[in-house]
């Protein structure tokens, strides 16, 4: 069964460094999302992406964040200059079409020191 | 704006007992509702969803949920708990007339007592 994959599973970085989190959505899906879950808290929406552009972003998704679909298969989240409070589990999700189910990847645990 | 409230951050039930996890939502439009499960160190897996039609929805692993519009609730139940049900459960509502982002509740950690 097709699934969403994410790499790396864990990443440790120093404050101020750039990180890129990678996701491979399910191949025929058209809608892509990033969510994050700070330890012990609920899952929060970051950004949605459709037709090669951001369709919605949350207040969390400030100028330090960017997303890209560089090659038609990968979907990346870049944090330009990481802060301690960016430490969280980041989930990618994809959806085939409107009113369908979002399928989540296993997540990338980011730790900013 | 949509929101989800899950009553009870921790629920413990004995193996074989009824599981009831509560979820109430707020939405200005007819909602699409979801239950996701998260096992330790894993991602989110869809248990079941309500879109339209029958208000009692059956999902995987013997779980079901009933959409009650009058109570704005979507509680998750399972008649008989199994040890493997121990996990964190998240209720979510979808913004179906927007970009369909999911708004999650704070989650309920289910512990099964042998």
Interface residues (C-beta under 8 A of the other chain):
Chain A: X4 X31 X33 X35 X41 X42 X43 X44 X45 X48 X50 X55 X56 X91 X93 X95 X98 X99 X101 X102 X103 X104 X105 X106 X107
Chain B: X32 X34 X36 X42 X43 X44 X45 X46 X49 X51 X90 X92 X96 X98 X99 X100 X101 X102 X103 X104 X105 X106 X107
